[in-house]
């Protein structure tokens, strides 16, 4: 833009008058034009003018401009930012200057490219769902719009709590001039997409015969075995010096680990195998007696599928109860010993349904907010209607679009504290409470057992996902993207 201004003023600079005063005047005009031009450019940039003037993505009836794409980009990015050190990028440096460690070194693919791809994928699905909603006459009603307005009001209140106006907060969060209207536009698209997605998924019903047919065609994905398993690291038998540094031949420590594994594999019953595990944990690994019972219990895994078992799968699905197997060849760094406790079966256990509202510990420093919202729910009589209202206002989990609901949950699928509350033997429909996990604080509402057995829920989910994917692909066929608008994003 600066170069274009200079080019536009160059005829004045080329006047042939020789008097110094004229030359000086021309130079002043040029300098003034440049300063004015850059000031206008900066103001336009500060207001997000250029971002909004660029169409970043569009479908037949909907459009995402550069400011909206910035919002979607940073929303995706921020969900990963807390894992930056694990993924290998630096949040203090521009993503455009960092090669993505998930790709081959020297590829030139940056972390910006990676998150841009995630944002584009999200927007592609979003536009497809909005087109599907448009084609099927689904629109946002007054309640939907009121919910969006409430979300904006909540965001405004949160901004003010930190001493910012809403727009100041958004600029700080997104590094660009995103304002409340941009966020509202994004929320409207998201709400419409979510509304249609929910309605579409609810319309996908399958008969018992269809579920059985899918199960029969994909047994390897559904059947599981029960195993007791313990891993024996070769380092357990590595000799060390007084400072704890390894000494001696690693081959001998590996051989000792293999011998221990084979010794344990000679167990003739589950009780004997568990006793061998206990002996190993206490006498070889040095664990405290008080901790061992819980550790032995954790060695039992129910309904483990072939994909999870890896190299032990072929053995597990052809063995008999009481058979054992050792994985790890000669000289391995570790050996895993398996005891087959139950042969292949399908999981008929019904899942459980739970609604929750997540207050993340990245947004909230303590449980003050969650306790206040819980008290508000209590004052309304712990009704499901009030819960859904609060969900729309506060839930920071992706389940916000589905009333905070997770259906057909099996034991062990959620983090420990969440799982333990949900699967407490005394749990009954309508129970509620607050649970703290590594993610933050959850307002819990137990919605009861699922109508489906675990295998039916898996088959239903797979069939629904197949049809959902085909629907999205159909409506996304006409979507287009502007990479230039994407690279205007400051990240």
VMD Tcl script that draws the C-alpha trace (Angstrom):
set ca {
  {0.00 0.00 0.00}
  {2.85 2.43 0.81}
  {4.47 1.78 -2.57}
  {1.18 2.41 -4.36}
  {0.90 5.86 -2.71}
  {4.41 6.76 -3.77}
  {3.68 5.73 -7.34}
  {0.55 7.86 -7.39}
  {2.42 10.99 -6.29}
  {5.53 10.56 -8.47}
  {4.43 13.00 -11.28}
  {4.67 15.86 -8.81}
  {8.19 14.81 -7.87}
  {9.24 14.85 -11.51}
  {8.50 18.54 -12.16}
  {11.45 20.22 -13.83}
  {11.51 23.53 -11.98}
  {15.06 24.16 -10.79}
  {14.36 26.49 -7.93}
  {15.21 24.98 -4.56}
  {12.02 26.30 -2.95}
  {9.90 24.34 -5.39}
  {11.99 21.20 -4.87}
  {11.67 21.60 -1.10}
  {7.91 22.16 -1.46}
  {7.57 19.03 -3.56}
  {9.53 17.01 -0.98}
  {7.28 18.28 1.79}
  {4.21 17.31 -0.23}
  {5.65 13.87 -0.85}
  {6.46 13.37 2.82}
  {3.02 14.58 3.84}
  {1.34 12.26 1.34}
  {3.34 9.30 2.63}
  {2.57 10.10 6.28}
  {-1.13 10.62 5.53}
  {-1.22 7.45 3.46}
  {0.44 5.34 6.16}
  {-1.79 6.87 8.83}
  {-4.89 5.99 6.81}
  {-3.51 2.48 6.22}
  {-2.84 1.97 9.92}
  {-6.27 3.25 10.88}
  {-7.92 0.97 8.32}
  {-5.85 -1.91 9.65}
  {-6.69 -1.01 13.26}
  {-10.41 -1.01 12.45}
  {-10.18 -4.35 10.63}
  {-11.22 -2.72 7.34}
  {-8.96 -4.82 5.15}
  {-9.85 -8.05 6.93}
  {-13.55 -7.40 6.45}
  {-13.10 -6.36 2.83}
  {-11.59 -9.75 1.98}
  {-13.78 -12.80 1.47}
  {-11.88 -15.65 3.10}
  {-14.40 -18.40 2.35}
  {-17.80 -18.61 0.78}
  {-20.55 -20.95 -0.30}
  {-23.58 -20.22 -2.43}
  {-25.49 -18.37 0.28}
  {-22.98 -17.69 3.05}
  {-19.66 -15.88 3.44}
  {-16.81 -15.73 5.93}
  {-14.74 -12.55 5.69}
  {-11.16 -12.12 6.88}
  {-12.16 -10.88 10.33}
  {-14.44 -13.87 10.87}
  {-11.75 -16.24 9.64}
  {-9.35 -14.63 12.12}
  {-11.82 -15.47 14.88}
  {-12.13 -19.09 13.72}
  {-8.36 -19.39 13.26}
  {-7.53 -18.15 16.75}
  {-10.33 -20.15 18.35}
  {-8.78 -23.30 16.88}
  {-5.27 -22.20 17.78}
  {-6.08 -21.29 21.37}
  {-7.54 -24.75 22.00}
  {-4.04 -26.12 21.29}
  {-1.94 -23.36 22.85}
  {-1.81 -24.97 26.29}
  {-0.16 -28.01 24.66}
  {2.41 -25.92 22.77}
  {5.44 -27.36 24.57}
  {4.31 -30.90 23.81}
  {3.58 -30.17 20.16}
  {6.76 -28.18 19.66}
  {5.80 -24.58 18.88}
  {6.52 -21.34 20.71}
  {3.51 -19.14 21.52}
  {5.77 -16.07 21.86}
  {6.95 -16.25 18.23}
  {4.95 -15.81 15.04}
  {3.55 -19.13 13.83}
  {4.57 -18.11 10.31}
  {8.23 -18.21 11.40}
  {8.10 -21.71 12.90}
  {8.38 -24.89 10.88}
  {5.74 -27.42 11.90}
  {7.40 -30.31 13.72}
  {4.61 -32.66 12.65}
  {5.99 -32.62 9.10}
  {9.35 -33.56 7.63}
  {12.10 -31.08 8.41}
  {12.76 -28.71 5.52}
  {9.22 -29.05 4.12}
  {8.60 -25.33 4.63}
  {5.26 -26.15 6.24}
  {4.79 -23.82 9.19}
  {2.68 -23.98 12.32}
  {0.62 -21.18 10.77}
  {-0.07 -23.44 7.79}
  {-1.11 -26.19 10.18}
  {-3.60 -24.08 12.13}
  {-4.80 -22.41 8.93}
  {-5.61 -25.88 7.61}
  {-7.56 -26.70 10.78}
  {-9.49 -23.42 10.51}
  {-10.29 -24.00 6.85}
  {-11.49 -27.52 7.57}
  {-13.74 -26.20 10.33}
  {-15.14 -23.40 8.17}
  {-15.64 -25.79 5.25}
  {-17.87 -27.97 7.42}
  {-19.55 -24.91 8.93}
  {-20.51 -23.51 5.51}
  {-21.68 -26.93 4.32}
  {-24.01 -27.26 7.31}
  {-25.34 -23.74 6.80}
  {-26.06 -24.54 3.15}
  {-27.82 -27.72 4.23}
  {-29.85 -25.70 6.74}
  {-30.77 -23.20 4.01}
  {-31.78 -25.98 1.61}
  {-34.00 -27.58 4.26}
  {-35.62 -24.40 5.55}
  {-33.85 -24.35 8.92}
  {-33.29 -20.85 10.31}
  {-32.41 -19.23 13.62}
  {-35.47 -18.40 15.70}
  {-35.87 -15.73 18.38}
  {-34.62 -18.09 21.10}
  {-31.48 -18.85 19.10}
  {-30.81 -15.17 18.55}
  {-31.42 -14.40 22.22}
  {-28.90 -17.07 23.14}
  {-26.31 -15.49 20.84}
  {-26.99 -12.06 22.33}
  {-26.59 -13.55 25.81}
  {-23.23 -15.02 24.78}
  {-22.07 -11.60 23.58}
  {-23.30 -10.03 26.83}
  {-21.43 -12.68 28.82}
  {-18.25 -12.05 26.82}
  {-18.66 -8.30 27.38}
  {-19.06 -8.82 31.13}
  {-15.96 -11.03 31.19}
  {-13.99 -8.37 29.29}
  {-15.04 -5.69 31.76}
  {-14.07 -7.95 34.65}
  {-10.50 -7.80 33.30}
  {-10.66 -4.04 32.74}
  {-11.29 -4.05 28.99}
  {-14.07 -3.06 26.68}
  {-15.28 -5.96 24.53}
  {-13.43 -4.72 21.45}
  {-10.22 -4.12 23.43}
  {-10.44 -7.63 24.84}
  {-10.98 -9.14 21.36}
  {-8.02 -7.21 19.93}
  {-5.86 -8.48 22.79}
  {-7.08 -12.05 22.34}
  {-6.87 -12.20 18.54}
  {-4.10 -9.75 17.72}
  {-6.32 -8.00 15.20}
  {-9.25 -5.61 15.14}
  {-11.99 -8.17 15.70}
  {-15.09 -6.55 17.19}
  {-18.32 -7.71 18.75}
  {-20.15 -7.68 15.41}
  {-17.54 -10.03 13.91}
  {-17.96 -12.42 16.82}
  {-21.75 -12.23 16.52}
  {-21.53 -13.06 12.80}
  {-19.40 -16.09 13.66}
  {-21.77 -17.20 16.41}
  {-24.75 -16.90 14.07}
  {-23.10 -19.15 11.49}
  {-22.02 -21.58 14.20}
  {-25.49 -21.64 15.77}
  {-27.18 -22.30 12.43}
  {-24.72 -25.05 11.57}
  {-25.11 -26.60 15.00}
  {-28.89 -26.42 14.85}
  {-29.04 -28.22 11.53}
  {-26.39 -30.75 12.56}
  {-28.37 -31.61 15.71}
  {-31.61 -31.98 13.76}
  {-29.95 -34.01 11.03}
  {-28.27 -36.41 13.45}
  {-31.54 -36.85 15.35}
  {-33.23 -37.80 12.09}
  {-30.79 -40.66 11.45}
  {-32.47 -43.75 12.82}
  {-31.50 -47.34 12.11}
  {-33.29 -50.59 12.77}
  {-31.94 -53.35 15.02}
  {-31.34 -55.35 11.85}
  {-29.18 -52.56 10.40}
  {-27.16 -52.32 13.61}
  {-26.66 -56.10 13.65}
  {-25.63 -56.08 9.99}
  {-23.06 -53.36 10.62}
  {-21.74 -55.26 13.63}
  {-21.40 -58.49 11.65}
  {-19.52 -56.67 8.87}
  {-17.12 -55.01 11.32}
  {-16.66 -57.52 14.13}
  {-12.96 -56.77 14.45}
  {-13.83 -53.21 15.46}
  {-16.43 -54.24 18.02}
  {-15.36 -57.45 19.69}
  {-12.99 -57.29 22.61}
  {-11.28 -59.53 25.14}
  {-10.48 -59.11 28.82}
  {-6.78 -59.28 29.65}
  {-4.51 -58.84 32.64}
  {-1.27 -57.26 31.47}
  {1.96 -56.00 33.02}
  {4.92 -54.34 31.29}
  {8.42 -55.16 32.52}
  {11.02 -52.52 31.55}
  {14.54 -53.85 31.06}
  {15.75 -50.83 33.03}
  {14.32 -52.52 36.12}
  {17.36 -54.80 36.11}
  {19.95 -52.29 34.93}
  {22.91 -52.04 37.30}
  {23.73 -48.52 38.52}
  {26.58 -46.87 40.37}
  {26.33 -44.96 43.65}
  {24.98 -41.93 41.81}
  {22.30 -43.92 40.01}
  {24.06 -43.87 36.64}
  {23.66 -47.06 34.53}
  {26.69 -49.35 34.38}
  {27.32 -52.73 32.88}
  {25.91 -54.40 29.79}
  {22.36 -53.52 28.73}
  {22.06 -56.99 27.18}
  {22.06 -58.61 30.60}
  {19.30 -56.32 31.92}
  {17.17 -57.12 28.89}
  {17.77 -60.84 29.39}
  {16.74 -60.51 33.05}
  {13.52 -58.73 32.08}
  {12.74 -61.40 29.50}
  {13.36 -64.15 32.06}
  {11.01 -62.43 34.50}
  {8.35 -62.12 31.82}
  {8.59 -65.81 30.95}
  {8.44 -66.71 34.63}
  {5.22 -64.72 35.05}
  {3.81 -66.20 31.85}
  {4.06 -69.65 33.46}
  {1.21 -68.73 35.84}
  {-1.62 -71.26 35.70}
  {-4.45 -69.07 37.04}
  {-5.51 -65.45 37.30}
  {-4.82 -65.46 41.03}
  {-1.32 -66.81 40.46}
  {-0.68 -64.23 37.72}
  {-1.88 -61.38 39.95}
  {0.35 -62.67 42.76}
  {3.30 -62.62 40.34}
  {2.46 -59.03 39.38}
  {2.30 -58.06 43.05}
  {5.67 -59.70 43.72}
  {7.25 -57.90 40.76}
  {5.90 -54.50 41.79}
  {7.07 -54.82 45.39}
  {10.34 -56.75 45.15}
  {11.60 -55.74 41.71}
  {10.13 -52.27 41.22}
  {10.17 -51.21 44.86}
  {6.57 -50.02 45.13}
  {5.02 -49.64 48.56}
  {2.80 -52.48 49.72}
  {0.00 -50.01 50.39}
  {-0.11 -48.97 46.72}
  {0.16 -52.39 45.10}
  {-3.45 -53.59 45.35}
  {-4.67 -50.61 43.33}
  {-1.85 -51.08 40.82}
  {-2.70 -54.76 40.33}
  {-6.36 -53.85 39.83}
  {-5.35 -51.41 37.09}
  {-3.64 -54.24 35.21}
  {-7.06 -55.68 34.36}
  {-8.52 -54.31 31.11}
  {-12.04 -55.19 29.97}
  {-13.17 -55.46 26.36}
  {-9.87 -54.60 24.71}
  {-10.14 -54.49 20.91}
  {-7.64 -55.87 18.40}
  {-6.53 -52.36 17.41}
  {-5.57 -51.61 21.01}
  {-3.69 -54.87 21.54}
  {-1.37 -54.41 18.57}
  {1.07 -57.31 18.20}
  {-0.78 -59.33 20.85}
  {-4.10 -59.18 18.96}
  {-3.69 -62.32 16.89}
  {-2.88 -64.33 20.02}
  {-5.67 -62.77 22.11}
  {-8.43 -63.53 19.64}
  {-7.43 -67.16 19.14}
  {-6.35 -68.07 22.69}
  {-8.31 -69.71 25.51}
  {-8.94 -68.34 29.00}
  {-5.80 -68.87 31.09}
  {-3.39 -68.64 28.15}
  {-0.48 -66.20 28.38}
  {1.62 -64.30 25.87}
  {4.86 -62.31 26.03}
  {5.52 -59.47 23.57}
  {9.06 -58.25 22.94}
  {11.89 -60.08 21.23}
  {15.41 -60.81 22.37}
  {17.23 -57.67 23.53}
  {14.03 -55.60 23.81}
  {13.83 -52.57 26.11}
  {10.64 -53.92 27.65}
  {8.40 -56.97 27.71}
  {4.64 -57.12 28.22}
  {3.03 -60.24 29.67}
  {-0.65 -60.90 28.92}
  {-3.07 -63.26 30.66}
  {-6.35 -63.92 28.82}
  {-9.20 -63.53 31.32}
  {-12.14 -63.60 28.88}
  {-12.41 -64.57 25.22}
  {-13.85 -62.34 22.50}
  {-17.32 -60.92 23.15}
  {-19.38 -57.89 22.28}
  {-20.05 -55.30 24.94}
  {-23.71 -55.36 25.96}
  {-23.27 -52.95 28.87}
  {-25.53 -49.90 28.50}
  {-23.76 -46.56 28.44}
  {-24.63 -43.58 30.59}
  {-25.74 -40.09 29.62}
  {-24.37 -36.95 31.26}
  {-24.82 -33.21 30.87}
  {-22.09 -30.90 32.12}
  {-21.00 -27.27 32.02}
  {-17.22 -26.78 31.95}
  {-15.50 -23.78 33.54}
  {-11.89 -24.16 32.38}
  {-9.00 -23.41 34.70}
  {-7.46 -21.31 31.93}
  {-10.38 -18.87 32.12}
  {-11.13 -19.06 35.84}
  {-8.54 -18.91 38.63}
  {-10.73 -20.69 41.20}
  {-14.18 -22.18 41.74}
  {-15.93 -18.90 42.61}
  {-17.74 -18.59 39.28}
  {-18.84 -22.22 39.10}
  {-20.22 -22.04 42.64}
  {-22.17 -18.88 41.80}
  {-23.68 -20.44 38.68}
  {-24.46 -23.64 40.56}
  {-26.26 -21.57 43.21}
  {-28.25 -19.88 40.44}
  {-29.26 -23.31 39.13}
  {-30.19 -24.40 42.67}
  {-32.38 -21.32 43.11}
  {-34.27 -22.38 39.97}
  {-34.88 -25.83 41.43}
  {-32.15 -27.68 39.51}
  {-34.41 -27.90 36.47}
  {-33.14 -29.16 33.13}
  {-34.56 -26.06 31.46}
  {-32.42 -23.78 33.65}
  {-29.40 -26.03 33.11}
  {-29.71 -25.62 29.34}
  {-29.91 -21.84 29.73}
  {-26.75 -21.80 31.86}
  {-25.03 -24.17 29.45}
  {-25.50 -21.70 26.61}
  {-24.04 -18.92 28.74}
  {-21.04 -20.58 30.36}
  {-20.05 -23.96 28.91}
  {-16.50 -23.87 27.50}
  {-16.70 -27.45 26.22}
  {-17.62 -28.36 22.64}
  {-20.74 -30.03 24.06}
  {-22.25 -26.54 24.46}
  {-23.88 -27.03 21.07}
  {-25.69 -30.12 22.34}
  {-26.91 -28.87 25.70}
  {-23.73 -30.05 27.40}
  {-24.76 -33.64 26.65}
  {-22.55 -36.70 26.22}
  {-24.50 -39.85 25.40}
  {-23.63 -43.55 25.57}
  {-20.52 -42.96 27.69}
  {-18.74 -46.13 28.79}
  {-16.82 -46.44 32.03}
  {-13.21 -45.35 31.60}
  {-13.83 -42.97 28.68}
  {-13.76 -39.78 30.77}
  {-11.03 -38.39 33.02}
  {-10.86 -40.07 36.43}
  {-12.81 -37.61 38.60}
  {-15.52 -37.15 35.96}
  {-15.74 -40.90 35.41}
  {-15.89 -41.74 39.12}
  {-18.77 -39.34 39.73}
  {-20.68 -40.49 36.69}
  {-20.29 -44.22 37.37}
  {-20.77 -44.13 41.12}
  {-22.89 -47.19 41.98}
  {-25.39 -44.99 43.81}
  {-25.85 -42.59 40.88}
  {-29.48 -42.02 39.84}
  {-31.17 -39.94 37.15}
  {-31.38 -36.26 38.07}
  {-28.33 -36.26 40.36}
  {-26.23 -33.11 40.20}
  {-23.02 -31.70 41.64}
  {-19.68 -30.04 40.96}
  {-16.60 -32.03 39.94}
  {-13.08 -30.67 39.55}
  {-10.78 -32.26 36.96}
  {-7.52 -31.34 35.25}
  {-9.59 -29.26 32.80}
  {-11.35 -27.16 35.42}
  {-14.75 -27.37 37.15}
  {-17.80 -29.18 35.83}
  {-21.42 -28.67 36.85}
  {-22.79 -32.21 36.48}
  {-26.30 -33.38 35.67}
  {-26.78 -37.16 35.40}
  {-29.29 -37.95 32.63}
  {-29.54 -41.71 33.20}
  {-28.60 -44.88 31.34}
  {-28.52 -45.04 27.57}
  {-31.19 -47.00 25.71}
  {-28.38 -48.66 23.74}
  {-25.88 -51.34 24.68}
  {-22.28 -50.28 24.13}
  {-21.93 -52.16 20.85}
  {-25.22 -50.75 19.55}
  {-24.14 -47.22 20.42}
  {-20.86 -47.77 18.55}
  {-22.65 -49.16 15.50}
  {-25.20 -46.35 15.59}
  {-22.43 -43.75 15.85}
  {-20.51 -45.27 12.96}
  {-23.56 -45.38 10.68}
  {-24.52 -41.83 11.62}
  {-20.98 -40.58 10.99}
  {-20.90 -42.22 7.56}
  {-24.16 -40.53 6.53}
  {-23.13 -37.23 8.13}
  {-19.83 -37.21 6.22}
  {-21.62 -37.84 2.92}
  {-24.06 -35.02 3.65}
  {-21.27 -32.55 4.48}
  {-19.31 -33.51 1.37}
  {-22.41 -32.94 -0.76}
  {-23.06 -29.43 0.54}
  {-19.37 -28.47 0.72}
  {-18.78 -29.17 -2.97}
  {-19.20 -25.51 -3.96}
  {-17.18 -23.95 -1.13}
  {-14.24 -21.76 -2.13}
  {-11.34 -20.30 -0.10}
  {-9.09 -17.27 -0.52}
  {-5.58 -18.06 0.75}
  {-4.56 -14.39 0.53}
  {-7.19 -13.53 3.14}
  {-5.97 -16.36 5.32}
  {-2.39 -15.07 5.28}
  {-3.55 -11.62 6.38}
  {-4.25 -13.16 9.78}
  {-1.82 -12.02 12.44}
  {-0.47 -15.11 14.21}
}
mol new
graphics top color blue
foreach p $ca { graphics top sphere $p radius 0.5 }
foreach p [lrange $ca 0 end-1] q [lrange $ca 1 end] { graphics top cylinder $p $q radius 0.2 }
display resetview
